[in-house]
Amino acid sequence: MDIQSTLKTPLKGKCHCGKIEFELSCNLNDLKRCNCSHCRRKGFVMTTVKLNEFKLVSGDKFLKIYQWNTKIAKHYFCKNCGVNTHHQRRSKPDEYGVNVGCLDGFNMDWIENIKYTEGIKFSLEDKSNMDASIFEG
């Protein structure tokens, strides 16, 4: 099945409880997973979008941000249901990684042979200072 012909822009997405809603003004591209210490625990598949291709439609007051280590990357999640919707990358801060499982109409059967970003190689983690923080979005 051709994903691009099935899902039409703007792509709409939301967290599990629906408090956070967003739109993507681009097609799905560059599906991947990350093996950094945080993303490997979440395990979701993401698509890459430029910051200006992502629009938060509703739920700003429910959006929380998780940051750790350098506090450059921002991992956004719903404080009500806990679903990670997207994150702003440390390695490419002009991009978001968006959880494709949050996209309306996305069929998880479309996921095959997803490549990994070697996020573990980008880690600057200092084991002596394991500070992790959660911030309001």
Backbone as a ProteinNet text record, in pm:
[ID]
protein_1_A
[PRIMARY]
MDIQSTLKTPLKGKCHCGKIEFELSCNLNDLKRCNCSHCRRKGFVMTTVKLNEFKLVSGDKFLKIYQWNTKIAKHYFCKNCGVNTHHQRRSKPDEYGVNVGCLDGFNMDWIENIKYTEGIKFSLEDKSNMDASIFEG
[TERTIARY]
84.1	0	87.9	49	121.4	70.3	152.8	114.1	79.2	159.3	139.2	4	-44.5	-174	-289.9	-263.4	-367.5	-387.5	-279.2	-286.6	-266.1	-360.8	-355.5	-321.2	-246	-210.5	-327.4	-344.4	-257.6	-285.3	-178.3	-191.4	-232.7	-330.2	-379.4	-340.3	-305.1	-266.7	-310.2	-303.9	-341.6	-283.3	-281.6	-240.1	-355.8	-339.4	-440.4	-571.5	-565.9	-688.3	-748.2	-673.9	-724.5	-707	-643.4	-623	-523.5	-424.2	-324.6	-356.9	-377.5	-402.8	-302.5	-257	-159.9	-184.3	-122.1	-127	13.1	36.6	161.6	129.3	199.8	175.8	275	302.3	396.8	356.9	415	395.2	486	453.3	541.6	672.4	782.4	911.3	1008.8	1106.8	1218.2	1171.4	1087	1042.7	1163	1173.9	1286.9	1259.2	1347.2	1350.7	1485.7	1496.4	1623.3	1663.3	1792.4	1839.2	1909	1883	1941.1	1877.7	1931.7	1886.3	1739.7	1686.5	1546.3	1454.7	1484.7	1396.9	1386.1	1493.3	1484.9	1385.9	1364.6	1267.2	1123.9	1106.3	972.9	939.5	1035.1	1019.8	931.6	883.6	793.9	868.8	796.3	848.1	811.3	905.8	881.2	903.8	838.8	863	931.2	1003.6	1076.6	999	984.4	921.1	1003.1	1002.3	1064	974.1	1030.5	952.6	831.5	847	735.8	631.5	654.2	556.8	468.7	495.5	421	338.2	210.8	123.7	49.4	67.8	-8.7	-146.7	-249.1	-385.7	-451.7	-434.1	-492.6	-415.4	-433	-374.9	-248.3	-216.1	-92.8	-82	-192.6	-187.3	-167.6	-183.1	-161.4	-24.1	48.6	178.5	287.1	362.1	476.7	601.1	714.3	841.8	934.3	994.3	1094.9	1230.9	1325.5	1462.2	1559	1675.8	1780.6	1914.9	2019.7	2156.3	2182.8	2198.1	2230.8	2109.9	1991.6	1865.3	1841.4	1895.1	1871	1751.5	1750	1636.2	1514.6	1397.8	1272.3	1177.1	1140	1049.3	913	816.3	683.6	589.6	510.7	412.6	291.4	181.2	56.8	60.7	37.4	41.1	-83	-183	-303.3	-289.4	-252.5	-244.8	-102	-3	137.2	196.4	119.6	169.6	268.1	383.2	482.5	435	408.6	358.8	470.7	572.3	680.2	798.5	909.5	1026.5	1109.5	1172.3	1265.5	1403.9	1476.1	1602.7	1719.2	1810.1	1934.5	2026.6	2032.8	2124.1	2078.3	1948.7	1892.1	1776.8	1807.8	1703.3	1602.9	1623	1525.2	1422.2	1424.7	1333.1	1262.9	1144.6	1074.3	1074.5	1080.2	1046.7	905.1	813.1	672.6	635	571.4	526.9	416.9	446.4	348.4	226.6	239.9	126.4	19.6	53.2	-43	-120.2	-81.4	-144	-274.8	-379.6	-509.4	-494.2	-546.3	-544.8	-417	-316.5	-191.8	-213.9	-177	-192.5	-56.3	-46.4	82.2	135	50	95.6	186	184.3	268.1	415.3	443.5	580.4	655.9	759.6	845.4	990	1078.1	1221.6	1261.4	1223.2	1252.1	1398.4	1467	1606.5	1615	1731.1	1756.8	1849.8	1822.8	1917.8	2011.8	2138.3	2236.2	2245	2133.7	2127.3	2221.7	2251.3	2341.2	2480.8	2518.9	2649.2	2651.6	2531.3	2523.5	2518.4	2508.5	2489.6	2610	2579.6	2681.8	2662.5	2589.9	2549.2	2667.9	2658.2	2757.3	2693.5	2740	2679.5	2686.9	2776.7	2788.7	2680.5	2613.9	2510.5	2386.4	2309.1	2192.6	2069.6	2079.4	1969.7	1872.2	1748.9	1643.8	1531.4	1474.7	1375.2	1253.5	1139.6	1016.6	970.3	940.2	898.6	761.9	688	560.6	591.2	506.9	525.3	466.1
-118.6	0	124.1	223.9	349.8	443.6	466.6	550.4	690.5	747.5	886.3	906.6	807.3	824.5	797.2	728.1	697.8	812.7	872.6	982.5	1114	1202.1	1331.7	1442.6	1541.5	1655	1753.4	1823.1	1810.9	1680.8	1618	1498.6	1543.5	1476.9	1514.5	1407.1	1451.6	1357.5	1405.1	1312.5	1345.7	1242.4	1279.9	1185.3	1087.6	995	892.4	950.5	1046.1	1102.6	1213	1261	1363.1	1506.3	1525.5	1661.8	1739.5	1669.3	1732.2	1692.6	1793	1770.2	1851.1	1793.6	1863.1	1829.4	1907.3	1883.7	1891.8	1812.8	1816.7	1861.8	1961.7	2012.5	1952.8	1824.1	1754.5	1607.8	1536.9	1392.6	1322.8	1199.1	1119.5	1095.7	1108.2	1077.5	1033	962	923.7	855.2	751.6	677.1	609.2	622.9	560.9	550.9	480	469.7	522.3	551.3	598.2	503.7	477.6	386.7	459.2	590.9	661.2	607.4	645.4	591.4	620.5	729.4	763.8	700	720.5	672.5	521	450.1	304.1	250	323.6	281.3	310.4	413.8	444.3	350.6	329.5	231.5	270.1	392.4	425.7	461.2	452.7	489.8	635.5	711.3	853.6	891.7	1001	1064.8	1197.9	1247.2	1373.1	1486.3	1597.5	1717.7	1839.4	1941.3	2069.1	2138.3	2224.4	2292.3	2364.1	2427	2502.6	2413.1	2282	2187.7	2126.8	2160.4	2109.5	2223.2	2197	2297.7	2234	2289	2244.7	2308.6	2226.8	2275.9	2304.1	2213.3	2232.4	2150.8	2189	2112.2	2167.8	2292.3	2352.4	2337	2350	2340.9	2197.2	2098.5	1958.7	1907.7	1988.2	1947.5	1966.8	1861.8	1868.8	1835.7	1879.4	1855.5	1779.3	1673.7	1599.9	1632.9	1673	1700.3	1638.6	1602.8	1551.3	1584	1554.7	1570.3	1713.3	1738.2	1873.4	1966.7	1911.5	1986.1	2063.2	2012.1	2072.7	2005.3	1872.9	1800.5	1820.9	1829.4	1847.5	1736.1	1651.9	1540.2	1576.9	1597.5	1644.2	1526.5	1536.9	1433.4	1494.7	1422.9	1468	1438.1	1539.6	1517.9	1443.2	1429	1355.4	1205.6	1168.5	1026.6	973.4	1062.8	1020.2	988.4	999.1	963.8	1068.8	1022	1108.2	1135.5	1261.3	1297.3	1334.6	1407.1	1453.6	1499.2	1521.9	1574.8	1661.5	1761.2	1846.1	1790.2	1763.8	1691.2	1779.8	1721.1	1789.7	1794.8	1685.4	1677.6	1763.2	1784.5	1867	1948.5	2057.1	2132	2201.8	2198.7	2255.8	2151.1	2034.1	1925.2	1870.9	1816	1735	1591	1500.5	1362	1345	1297.3	1285.1	1138	1099.2	962.3	928.1	838.5	806.3	733.8	671.9	606.2	704.2	831.8	936.2	990.7	954.4	1009.8	938.9	1016.8	961.6	886.1	764.5	686.3	609.3	625.6	551.4	406.5	315.2	173.3	116.2	62	11	-104.1	-167.4	-272.2	-216.9	-84.2	-22.8	-19.8	-44.4	-34.7	-163	-150.4	-263.6	-217.6	-296.2	-272.6	-127.2	-76.3	62	72.9	171.2	193.5	265	258.2	322.5	440.7	545.8	655	612.5	626	586.8	692.4	716.9	816.1	787.2	660.6	624.4	683.2	702.2	761.1	911.5	974.1	1117.8	1150.3	1048	1070.1	1139.2	1239.6	1309.1	1279	1173.3	1139.3	1128.6	1199.3	1194.4	1118.4	998.4	911.2	970.6	1065.6	1124.7	1228.3	1277.1	1379.1	1335.8	1244.5	1188.4	1275.4	1403.8	1497.6	1485.2	1456.3	1453.2	1543.2	1620	1717.1	1710.5	1746	1758.1	1901	1963.7	2103.6	2116.3	2215.9	2249.9	2300.4	2265.6	2311.2	2448
0	0	0	-76.4	-83.8	25.9	126	239.3	193.2	104.1	61.6	-5.2	-80.4	-147.1	-51.4	58.6	156.2	253.7	300	396.2	323.1	333.6	264.3	362.6	315.7	400	406.4	517.3	634.1	709.1	756.9	839.1	979.1	1036.1	1168.3	1268	1388.3	1492	1628.4	1723	1860.5	1955.6	2081.6	2185.8	2210.6	2303	2328.4	2378.8	2469.8	2527.7	2442.3	2340.5	2250.7	2298.6	2413	2464.3	2378.4	2323.7	2236.8	2092.9	2007.6	1866.1	1785.3	1674.6	1589.7	1443.9	1356	1212.4	1154.7	1050.6	975.7	834.5	786.4	651	551.6	566.5	478.2	471.7	377.6	368.9	469.1	499.6	584.9	511.5	583.6	521.7	629.2	586.3	672.8	800.6	787.3	905.3	969.4	1100.6	1170.9	1319.6	1385.3	1531.2	1576.1	1702.4	1758.3	1870.7	1883.4	1988.3	2102.6	2119	2233.8	2362.4	2475.3	2603	2631.5	2579.8	2603.1	2498.8	2371.7	2264.7	2260	2289.6	2282.4	2384.6	2492.6	2592.6	2547.6	2466.3	2413.2	2298.1	2209.2	2102.2	1986.1	1978.3	1868.4	1741.2	1631.3	1500.1	1476.5	1420.8	1399.5	1254.4	1216.3	1087.8	1116.1	1019.5	1035.2	969.9	1042	987.7	1028.8	946	982.6	1084.2	1166.7	1270.3	1211.9	1096.1	1037.8	970.7	965.9	910.5	1019.1	1144.3	1259.5	1319	1340.9	1401.6	1518.6	1637.7	1754.2	1743.8	1729.6	1710.8	1844.6	1939.3	2072.3	2175	2300.2	2409.1	2469.5	2438.8	2491.1	2642.6	2713.7	2860.7	2909.3	2820.7	2857.6	2814.5	2738.8	2686	2791.2	2816.4	2907	2825.6	2876.9	2809.4	2904.1	2852.1	2926.7	2865.4	2949.8	2904.8	3004.7	2956.8	3044.1	2981.3	3052.8	3005.2	2957.9	2829	2780.1	2782.5	2798.4	2798.7	2668.5	2558	2427.9	2360.9	2357.4	2300.5	2390.5	2327.3	2401	2359.5	2455	2429.8	2486.3	2397.8	2435.7	2460.3	2566.8	2596.6	2665.1	2662.2	2724.3	2873.3	2954.7	3099.6	3148.2	3063.5	3102.4	3073.5	2949.6	2913.5	2903.8	2898.6	2897.3	2761.5	2654.5	2520.4	2470.3	2423	2358.3	2216.7	2186.2	2053.2	1957.9	2006.8	1920.1	2004.4	1937.2	2008.3	1913.1	1971.1	1896.1	1922	1816	1826.8	1870.1	1944	1978.9	1858	1783.2	1668.9	1551.1	1538.6	1430.4	1489.9	1559.6	1630.5	1539.8	1408.6	1315.1	1271.3	1336.8	1302.8	1426.8	1401.6	1501.6	1452.5	1546.5	1521.6	1573.5	1490	1527.9	1534.5	1642.4	1664.8	1564	1467.6	1363.1	1419.9	1535	1598.9	1643.8	1650.5	1689	1569	1447.7	1327.5	1294.4	1271.9	1232.7	1101.3	1097.3	974.4	947.9	1033.8	1011.7	1051.9	963.9	988	1027.2	1145.1	1193.4	1107.4	1028.3	936.5	826.4	805.9	703.6	743.6	868.9	917.9	887.2	805.6	771.1	767.2	822.1	811.3	838	952.2	988.7	1030.8	974.9	1010.4	1146.1	1205.4	1333.3	1315.6	1389.7	1403.9	1515.2	1495.4	1596	1706.2	1773.7	1879.7	1994.6	2015.3	2124.3	2102.3	1975.7	1945.2	1971.3	1975.2	2000.3	2148.6	2231.8	2375.1	2437.3	2515	2593	2740.6	2765	2900.2	2994.2	3104.2	3210.3	3325.9	3350	3451.2	3592.3	3614.3	3748.5	3775.7	3670.1	3687.4	3611.5	3667.5	3600.9	3624.7	3591.4	3608.7	3492.9	3522.8	3422.5	3473.3	3385	3424.3	3336.3	3394.4	3319.7	3334.6	3222.4	3220.1	3157.6	3198.6	3135	2995.4	2899.7	2762.4	2740.9
[MASK]
+++++++++++++++++++++++++++++++++++++++++++++++++++++++++++++++++++++++++++++++++++++++++++++++++++++++++++++++++++++++++++++++++++++++++

